[in-house]
Amino acid sequence: MSTKPTERISRESSTETALNTRAGTPKPVSASHALMKSSKVAPSRRRRRKIAMITAPRVPRTLIGAPFPVPHRARWFPHGRIGRVSWNEIVPDVFSRRYPQDDITVTVVRGTRGLLLVDTGSSPTDAALIDADVKQLGEVKWVVNTHAHYDHTFGNQHFAAASRAVPIYGHHLLPAHLNDYERPRLAAWRAGTGSEPPRDWHDVIITPPTRLVHERSWLDLGDRRVELIPLDRGHTDSDLVIHVPAIDDSTGAWIVGDVIEEPGPPMYGSGCFPMRWPRTLADVLDEIGEDDIIVPGHGRTVSRAFGVAQLAVLESTAALILEHYQAGHNVDQALADQDAWAQPAATLALAVQNGYRELDEDDDLDLPQLR
């Protein structure tokens, strides 16, 4: 199999142009929280540093609907049974389809020049099934990865094959994330030492995007354009959202990957940045209209109000990570305080571990402004 060499989006391209200014006026999105400077520093066993002390009210676990499942997203189906469901047209010419395997939500944007497909599933088999399902809407001419995790990128090879050579767009840091996290994960699963169930892992060829997105850019689908927006660090360091502006009197759509999680609480996976994630999500919510539709990477479509509620969960988690860090607690001690967390502590081990690393490594960490 061969693919086109990786290339950077060009400002001069006829199908995409860079947008250098942020659109719209920011709107306040945070819950009523406070930020204040602490007179204390971290315990002596950690290197001394000045740090902002976050205080945040505890968020009930039922804030986002039903109690969070633990662990969430544990919905595995036998090989080949990715599901037979219908496409849902959420706004004109924007379709979503929720597949049972990984509860992944695949999105398609239709233009007169073809289809843009968002995310490719967790294997070439998944991608082939998605590709077959999407044929009723048209032909895939572009693919976009919302971030690097395996369940969003391991189907890339199906579309990048020489016979198709569909351009694949992704955050410019996505290839590095694939090498640092997804490649070792795949090797472990092939060796039978990982935690995932058996699948056709030996058929997977890790395939990075062929078009790297360094800045806000537009793709021309013919009768409509979509905006690709690479984000700062959050769910990963490779997150990218797709904005489909409203046309006429319709509603706009935002395809956000796992920056917002619908079927359960925020997923702190490989390469997450729990201390920066709230700020990143707040910046996205600043641009989303009250009537816009948000398509998460898993689960159902949601509203901006849902995103604001999930932001409160992220803020509360960041605040408690900082509190335990300043108290000198290790990860196990922090997680033992189960009732204090805004989501089940069983889902937060990597959040605390990575949050401590962020606090250790960055003296100038811009902690979320909790208002």
N, C-alpha and C positions, 0 to 999 in steps of 0.2 A: 504494500500500500504506500502511496506517496501523497503528499499534500503540498500546497503552495507554501513557499517560505513565509515566515512570520513577517508582517509589515505593519508599519504605523499608519493610522488614519491620516490621510493627507487633506489639508485645508483646500487644496485645489481640485479635489476629486469632484466629479459632476454629481455623484450620488451622496456625498456627505460634506458638510461644512461645519467648521467649529463655531460654537457660540461662546463668546468671551465674557458675557455679562450674565448675571443671574436674573431670571425673570420674576416679575411680580414683587409685591411688598411683603416682607416676612410677617408672619402672624405669631402671637405668643402661643406656645403649644404645651408648656410644662404644667405639671400639677403645682399646687401651692406648697413649695418647699423653700428652705432657706440655706444660704451658703455663708459660712462665717469662718474667720481665721482662728485656728487653734493656737493656744499659747504653749502647747506641748509639742514635743518632737517624738519621733519613733523611738522605741526602747534602744538602749545602747547596743544590743546584739544586732540590730540593723544599722546600716550606715545612717548617720544623722542627716536630716534634710528638713527643710521647711515644706509644709504641706497644708493644703486647705482642708478644713474639717467639714464634711458634709453631714447634715442632719436631715433625715427624711422620715415621714411617718411610715409605719408598717402598712404594707398593702395586703388586703385580704386575698387569699388564694383563689377566691371565686370572682375576682375583679373582672376577668375576661370570660364570663359565662360559667359553664359547668366546672367543677373541680378539675384541676389538671391531672391527666393520667400520668402514672410513673411506671416505667419510662414512657414518654410519649413517642409517637411515630413508630411504635413496634408493631407494624402491620405488614407482615411478610406473606407473600403468596407463592405457590409453587412456580417453578420455572415455566415461562410462557403464558402465565395467567396474569398479565398486567391489567386486564380488565376490559370490558366492553361497555363503555359509557358514551354519552352523546356530547357533542360540542355545545357550549352555552355561549350565546352571543351577548356579552356583558354590556358593550356599547357597540355602535355600528362598526362592523368589520373588525372587531376584536373578540376573539373566541377563547374560552378556557375549557379545559377538560381535566378532570381530577381522576388520576389513576390510583387504584388500590395499593400497588406496590410502592412502598415508601410514602404513600399518600401524597405523591408529587402532583403539583398542578402545572400542566403544560399550557402555554399561551401562544396563540397565533394572531398576528396582525395581517390583515389582507389589504393589498393595494393593487392597482391595475397592472403593476409590473411583476407581481408575484406575492408570495407569503414570506413573512418573517416569523421564524419559529424561535421561541424562548425556551432554552434548556432541552437536553437530549436524553435524560434518563440515566440509569446506572449501568448500562451495558449496551453493546451493539444490538443485542436481541431486543431490548426495550426500545432502542431508537428505531429499529426496523418496524416494530409494531406501531409506534407513534407515527412514523412516516406513512405507513399504510392507512392509518386512520385519518390523517390530514389530507389525503388525496381528494376527499370529497369537497374540500375547500379550495384546492388549487395546488400549485407546485411550490415547494420550499425553495426560495432563492437566497435567503439569508438566515443565519443562525446566530443567536446571541446567548452567551452564558452569563447568568446573573452572579455567579461566583464559582469557586474552584471545586467545591465538594463533589465527591464521586457521583452522588445521585443526580447531579445537574450537568456533569461533563463526561461521564464514561461512555456515553453514546456518541460522542463527537466523531469518532472514526467513521461511522456510517455515512455521515454527510460530507466528510472531508476526503473520502475515497476518490481516487483518480477518475472514476466513472461519473462522479457527481461534482466534486470540487466546489462545493457550496462554501462561500466565505463565512468564517466563524469569527464573531466579534467577542471581545472580552477585555476586562480590566488589564492594564499593562503589567500588573503584578501577578496575574493569574498563572502564567507559566512557572514562576518561581514557587508559588504555593503548591502547584501540582508536584513539583520535584521534592519539595520539603516535607509534604504531608501525605498526599494521595498516592504517590509512588511507593513509599514504605508501607502504607496501609494495604495497597494491592498485593505487595510481596508477602505480607503476613497472611492475608486471606488465601493466597495461592498455596502457601505452606501449611495452611490449616491451623495457624496460631492466632488468628484474629477472632473477633467476637461476632462477625456477621455470618448468616446462614449460607450454606453452599449455593453457589450460582456458577455461571459460566465465566468465572474470573479469568481463566486462561485465554479466553477469547478477546479480552480487553486490551487494546493498545492505547495507552494514554496519549491523547491528542490535544495539544494546546490550541488556543485560538490562532487563526492566521492573520487576523487584523486586531492589533492592540490599540485600545482606547486610552489615550493619555489625558484627554480633556473633553469637556462637553461637546458633543458632535451630533449631527443630524444624518439620518438615512432617508433617502428619497425612495418611497415605494410606488411612486407614480402619482396617484391622486391624493396622497397624504404623506406626511413626513413624521418620523418618530425621532425622539431625542434620546441619546445614550449618555448617561451621567455616571461617570466613575466616582465612587465615594471614598471618603477617608476611612480609616480603620473602624471596624465594628464587629459584625458577625464574623467576618474575616478581613484580611487586608486586600481582598480582590472583589469586593462587592460593587455591583453596577446595577443601576435601576434604569428602566425604560419608561419614558413618558410618552404617551399617545395623546396629544392635545385634542380637546373637543372640537368638533366641526359642526357648523350651524348651531342648532340649539341642543345638541347632544351633550353628554357628560364625558369628561376626560378620564383616562385610565392610567394607572401607575403600576407597573409590574416590578415588584421590589425584591424578588427572591426571598431569602431567609432573614432579611433585615427586619421583617415582621413575620411572626409565626402565628398561624391560626389554630391548628388542631390542639395545641398545648402551649406551654410557656415558652419564652425565648430559648432557643437551642444554642447552648454554649459548646461548640464543637471545636475541631482542630483549628488552631490559628486564630482563636477569637480574642477580642480586645474588650473585656467587660467594662473597663474604666472609660473607654472612648466611645463605646457603642451608643450611650444615651445622646451625646452631642451629635453624632452622625445621624441618628434617627430624627432628632429635633430639627436638624437642617433640612432633611427631606420633608418632614411634615410642614415646615414653613412654606413650602411651595405647593402643597396639595390643597385643592379647593374642598370646601365642605361637602360638595355634592359629587366629587370625584370618586371613582371606584378604585380600590387598591386590590391587586392580585398578589397574594403571598406566594412563596415557592411551594407551600404545602397547604392543603385545605381549601376552604371556601373564600370567596371574595369578601372584603370587609370595607368598612368606612374609615374616614379619617378619625372619627371619634374612637374607633377601636385602636388605631395606631397611637393615639394620645394615651389611652389606657395602658397599652403595652409599654409606652415610654415610661410611665410611672413605675412599672415593674422593674425596668432596666435601671432607672435612677435609684430605686430602693436597694436593689442588689449592689450597685456600685457603692452606695453609701455604707452598707453593712460590710462589704469587703474592706473598705478603708478603715472602718471602726475596728475590725479585728486585726488588721495590719498594724494599726497604731498601738493596739494593746499587746502586740507581740505574739499573737496566737498563731499556731501552725494551721495547716489546712484542716486537719481532723478536728482540732479544737473549734475552729470557725464553724464547721458544718454540724458540730454537735448541738449548736444553738438552733435546733430545727424550727421551732415555732416563730423565730424572728424573721426568717426569710420570706420573701414575697412569692416564692414558688418552692416546690419540694426540694429539700436539701440534697436529695439523691441526684438531682439534675445539675448540681452546681459545683462539683469537685473541680472540673476544669476551669470554671469561671473564677473560683478563688485562687487556684494555682496561677493562672495567667494574669489575674488582677494583681497579685503580689509581685509577679515579674514586672509588670508595667510600672508599679510603684517603685520597685527597686532600681529600675534601669533609667528612669526619666525624671530628673529633678524638676523639669519645667512642664510636667504633665498638666495639660489643660483639662482639669477635672470638670465634669458637667456642672453648668450653672443651674441649680435647682431653684426654681422660682415658686 
